[in-house]
């Protein structure tokens, strides 16, 4: 007996926490075992950012039924993961915060589930919050189903109330008691999610929905057996996009086959129709490929993958400080690491550039690329990256750029902040409606190019209270020039350690990025000028020693705290002739051409 179910929800409504609770409730973790919180978020950045980046699966046993749980990301930059996860399952668990109600990503994931005609079990999570309003939220969910034109048979969905953090659930709308557990939720999955259909005796057909990579096994294909039985040691055929009808597909003996048990992957001898699998031995495999019986190879309908909309270049670090802080420094190291990323991350694409030392990387959004760069610097890589650019297309002889549709949920007093931030970015508001008490939901559209840095600007302006969700909404004619940063760059004219005396003079001209005693080099950007033009400065000048003493000159220097340069803020700050130098210990902004005479020659050209 088998059930496959995906957990879908808006960011931070408790999917990963609920998986933890289900693993505990079904005895995957013994009572004495130390269980890390959010065990499925096993990447450091997932824990720190509090988001799920990769879809993952776990398996639990409830009575005589094995339940495969697929935890999906809530973030739009990883939305492609959600769609592919739904191809693995026969039903979804829709989690909604009992105070916040359905939010933008709730609508997005639910629309995808309804398109696939998957039955839904609704869980009102966090009913113990002081501001919880479960009855109203249930009305909003029912309205959302109607807005999305759900088929009649899917409108009659079971509802449970839960406190996922404590592993408590109860049928209907209510407050679970201390003696309750997650049994009602597990029973609801068994009752309302259909068992997989598919004849285990028919010729094999299995769909690859995701990729992963292993240091020992290379590229791994993750997917679901649609019909037939996948057996280790037998020969299987791989039908990819290139395999036309009548052509002989690639065939190989299947040496490694794994399944999910708890949160582990374990070696198995076979996987039958409806089950999830992980297999190795096909380095050529791509998402959407079919693993089939070589005697009667039949391809399944291909899955589509979101197109990248942003691209930036990754190059070898060429600054004077290169090699002082990192372990992996060469273009060979960089290329191998990016090719390894592409093995398991289907929404990243690589392309060659004019220089063998620089690789172009395209992805779904600024957050996704920042997550990749952050992962690389933690692994000991040094690199320099350019300002992100949008991918453009020629449509009817006209240049088009990607359009993003966004939904922002903000406190009422910040509605003006959002509309003012969108206006110069060529964004337009398409809908304004009240959300939770004291909050407003704003729907808008803007060119993807204008949204670089928009997330951090919004979170700063609203003191972290804004919720932002965006997704690709097609292509629009090129919107023309968009404004960038206000001020020019303050560029160091020589190498050395910065002094308080020099910085005291400079802070009157703009905002600094460095503090006294930091090592700088010629061409490095040490601050933002209050005016629009670049300014070459001496940040290492020491005070002249004289024997004249005046009271006012000898007062202690008072420096304002420098602006903190994070990876995201540095990428957003960049102009076209600038790069971000990324090392395990530092993030620095620099000019492409470090010497002032070189930059002057470039400007003349």
Secondary structure in CASP SS format (residue, H / E / C, confidence):
PFRMAT SS
TARGET T0000
AUTHOR 0000-0000-0000
METHOD secondary structure of the structure
MODEL  1
X C 1.00
X E 1.00
X E 1.00
X E 1.00
X E 1.00
X E 1.00
X E 1.00
X E 1.00
X E 1.00
X C 1.00
X C 1.00
X C 1.00
X C 1.00
X C 1.00
X H 1.00
X H 1.00
X H 1.00
X H 1.00
X H 1.00
X H 1.00
X H 1.00
X H 1.00
X H 1.00
X H 1.00
X H 1.00
X C 1.00
X C 1.00
X C 1.00
X C 1.00
X C 1.00
X C 1.00
X C 1.00
X C 1.00
X C 1.00
X C 1.00
X C 1.00
X C 1.00
X C 1.00
X C 1.00
X C 1.00
X C 1.00
X C 1.00
X C 1.00
X H 1.00
X H 1.00
X H 1.00
X H 1.00
X H 1.00
X H 1.00
X C 1.00
X C 1.00
X C 1.00
X C 1.00
X C 1.00
X C 1.00
X E 1.00
X E 1.00
X E 1.00
X E 1.00
X E 1.00
X E 1.00
X E 1.00
X C 1.00
X C 1.00
X E 1.00
X E 1.00
X E 1.00
X E 1.00
X E 1.00
X E 1.00
X E 1.00
X C 1.00
X C 1.00
X C 1.00
X C 1.00
X H 1.00
X H 1.00
X H 1.00
X H 1.00
X H 1.00
X H 1.00
X H 1.00
X H 1.00
X H 1.00
X H 1.00
X H 1.00
X C 1.00
X C 1.00
X C 1.00
X C 1.00
X E 1.00
X E 1.00
X E 1.00
X E 1.00
X E 1.00
X E 1.00
X E 1.00
X C 1.00
X C 1.00
X C 1.00
X C 1.00
X C 1.00
X C 1.00
X H 1.00
X H 1.00
X H 1.00
X H 1.00
X H 1.00
X H 1.00
X H 1.00
X H 1.00
X H 1.00
X H 1.00
X H 1.00
X H 1.00
X C 1.00
X C 1.00
X C 1.00
X E 1.00
X E 1.00
X E 1.00
X E 1.00
X E 1.00
X E 1.00
X E 1.00
X C 1.00
X C 1.00
X C 1.00
X C 1.00
X C 1.00
X C 1.00
X C 1.00
X C 1.00
X H 1.00
X H 1.00
X H 1.00
X H 1.00
X H 1.00
X H 1.00
X H 1.00
X H 1.00
X H 1.00
X H 1.00
X H 1.00
X H 1.00
X H 1.00
X H 1.00
X C 1.00
X C 1.00
X C 1.00
X C 1.00
X H 1.00
X H 1.00
X H 1.00
X H 1.00
X C 1.00
X C 1.00
X C 1.00
X E 1.00
X E 1.00
X E 1.00
X E 1.00
X E 1.00
X H 1.00
X H 1.00
X H 1.00
X C 1.00
X E 1.00
X E 1.00
X E 1.00
X E 1.00
X C 1.00
X C 1.00
X C 1.00
X C 1.00
X C 1.00
X C 1.00
X C 1.00
X C 1.00
X C 1.00
X C 1.00
X C 1.00
X H 1.00
X H 1.00
X H 1.00
X H 1.00
X H 1.00
X H 1.00
X H 1.00
X H 1.00
X H 1.00
X H 1.00
X C 1.00
X C 1.00
X C 1.00
X C 1.00
X C 1.00
X C 1.00
X C 1.00
X C 1.00
X C 1.00
X C 1.00
X C 1.00
X C 1.00
X E 1.00
X E 1.00
X E 1.00
X E 1.00
X E 1.00
X E 1.00
X E 1.00
X E 1.00
X E 1.00
X E 1.00
X C 1.00
X C 1.00
X C 1.00
X E 1.00
X E 1.00
X E 1.00
X E 1.00
X E 1.00
X E 1.00
X E 1.00
X E 1.00
X E 1.00
X E 1.00
X C 1.00
X E 1.00
X E 1.00
X E 1.00
X C 1.00
X C 1.00
X C 1.00
X E 1.00
X E 1.00
X E 1.00
X E 1.00
X E 1.00
X C 1.00
X C 1.00
X C 1.00
X C 1.00
X C 1.00
X C 1.00
X C 1.00
X C 1.00
X C 1.00
X C 1.00
X E 1.00
X E 1.00
X E 1.00
X E 1.00
X C 1.00
X C 1.00
X E 1.00
X E 1.00
X E 1.00
X E 1.00
X E 1.00
X E 1.00
X E 1.00
X C 1.00
X E 1.00
X E 1.00
X E 1.00
X E 1.00
X C 1.00
X C 1.00
X E 1.00
X E 1.00
X E 1.00
X C 1.00
X C 1.00
X C 1.00
X E 1.00
X E 1.00
X E 1.00
X E 1.00
X E 1.00
X C 1.00
X C 1.00
X C 1.00
X C 1.00
X C 1.00
X C 1.00
X C 1.00
X C 1.00
X C 1.00
X E 1.00
X E 1.00
X E 1.00
X E 1.00
X C 1.00
X C 1.00
X C 1.00
X C 1.00
X C 1.00
X C 1.00
X C 1.00
X C 1.00
X C 1.00
X C 1.00
X C 1.00
X C 1.00
X C 1.00
X C 1.00
X C 1.00
X C 1.00
X E 1.00
X E 1.00
X E 1.00
X E 1.00
X E 1.00
X E 1.00
X C 1.00
X C 1.00
X C 1.00
X C 1.00
X C 1.00
X C 1.00
X C 1.00
X C 1.00
X C 1.00
X C 1.00
X C 1.00
X C 1.00
X E 1.00
X C 1.00
X C 1.00
X H 1.00
X H 1.00
X H 1.00
X H 1.00
X H 1.00
X H 1.00
X H 1.00
X H 1.00
X H 1.00
X H 1.00
X H 1.00
X H 1.00
X H 1.00
X H 1.00
X C 1.00
X C 1.00
X C 1.00
X C 1.00
X E 1.00
X E 1.00
X E 1.00
X E 1.00
X C 1.00
X C 1.00
X C 1.00
X C 1.00
X C 1.00
X E 1.00
X E 1.00
X E 1.00
X E 1.00
X E 1.00
X E 1.00
X C 1.00
X C 1.00
X H 1.00
X H 1.00
X H 1.00
X H 1.00
X H 1.00
X H 1.00
X H 1.00
X H 1.00
X H 1.00
X H 1.00
X H 1.00
X H 1.00
X H 1.00
X C 1.00
X C 1.00
X E 1.00
X C 1.00
X E 1.00
X E 1.00
X E 1.00
X C 1.00
X C 1.00
X C 1.00
X E 1.00
X E 1.00
X C 1.00
X E 1.00
X E 1.00
X E 1.00
X E 1.00
X C 1.00
X C 1.00
X E 1.00
X E 1.00
X E 1.00
X E 1.00
X E 1.00
X E 1.00
X E 1.00
X E 1.00
X E 1.00
X E 1.00
X E 1.00
X E 1.00
X E 1.00
X E 1.00
X H 1.00
X H 1.00
X H 1.00
X H 1.00
X H 1.00
X H 1.00
X H 1.00
X H 1.00
X H 1.00
X H 1.00
X H 1.00
X H 1.00
X C 1.00
X C 1.00
X C 1.00
X C 1.00
X E 1.00
X E 1.00
X E 1.00
X E 1.00
X E 1.00
X E 1.00
X E 1.00
X C 1.00
X C 1.00
X C 1.00
X C 1.00
X E 1.00
X E 1.00
X E 1.00
X E 1.00
X E 1.00
X E 1.00
X E 1.00
X E 1.00
X E 1.00
X H 1.00
X H 1.00
X H 1.00
X H 1.00
X C 1.00
X C 1.00
X H 1.00
X H 1.00
X H 1.00
X H 1.00
X H 1.00
X H 1.00
X H 1.00
X H 1.00
X C 1.00
X C 1.00
X C 1.00
X C 1.00
X C 1.00
X E 1.00
X E 1.00
X E 1.00
X E 1.00
X E 1.00
X E 1.00
X E 1.00
X E 1.00
X E 1.00
X E 1.00
X E 1.00
X C 1.00
X C 1.00
X C 1.00
X C 1.00
X C 1.00
X C 1.00
X C 1.00
X C 1.00
X C 1.00
X C 1.00
X C 1.00
X E 1.00
X E 1.00
X E 1.00
X E 1.00
X C 1.00
X C 1.00
X C 1.00
X E 1.00
X E 1.00
X C 1.00
X C 1.00
X H 1.00
X H 1.00
X H 1.00
X H 1.00
X H 1.00
X H 1.00
X H 1.00
X C 1.00
X C 1.00
X C 1.00
X E 1.00
X E 1.00
X E 1.00
X C 1.00
X C 1.00
X C 1.00
X C 1.00
X C 1.00
X C 1.00
X E 1.00
X E 1.00
X C 1.00
X C 1.00
X C 1.00
X E 1.00
X E 1.00
X E 1.00
X E 1.00
X E 1.00
X E 1.00
X C 1.00
X C 1.00
X C 1.00
X C 1.00
X C 1.00
X E 1.00
X E 1.00
X E 1.00
X C 1.00
X C 1.00
X C 1.00
X C 1.00
X C 1.00
X C 1.00
X C 1.00
X C 1.00
X C 1.00
X C 1.00
X C 1.00
X C 1.00
X C 1.00
X C 1.00
X C 1.00
X C 1.00
X C 1.00
X C 1.00
X C 1.00
X C 1.00
X C 1.00
X C 1.00
X C 1.00
X C 1.00
X C 1.00
X C 1.00
X C 1.00
X C 1.00
X C 1.00
X H 1.00
X H 1.00
X H 1.00
X H 1.00
X H 1.00
X H 1.00
X H 1.00
X C 1.00
X C 1.00
X C 1.00
X C 1.00
X E 1.00
X E 1.00
X E 1.00
X E 1.00
X E 1.00
X C 1.00
X C 1.00
X C 1.00
X C 1.00
X E 1.00
X E 1.00
X E 1.00
X E 1.00
X E 1.00
X C 1.00
X C 1.00
X C 1.00
X C 1.00
X H 1.00
X H 1.00
X H 1.00
X H 1.00
X H 1.00
X H 1.00
X H 1.00
X H 1.00
X H 1.00
X C 1.00
END
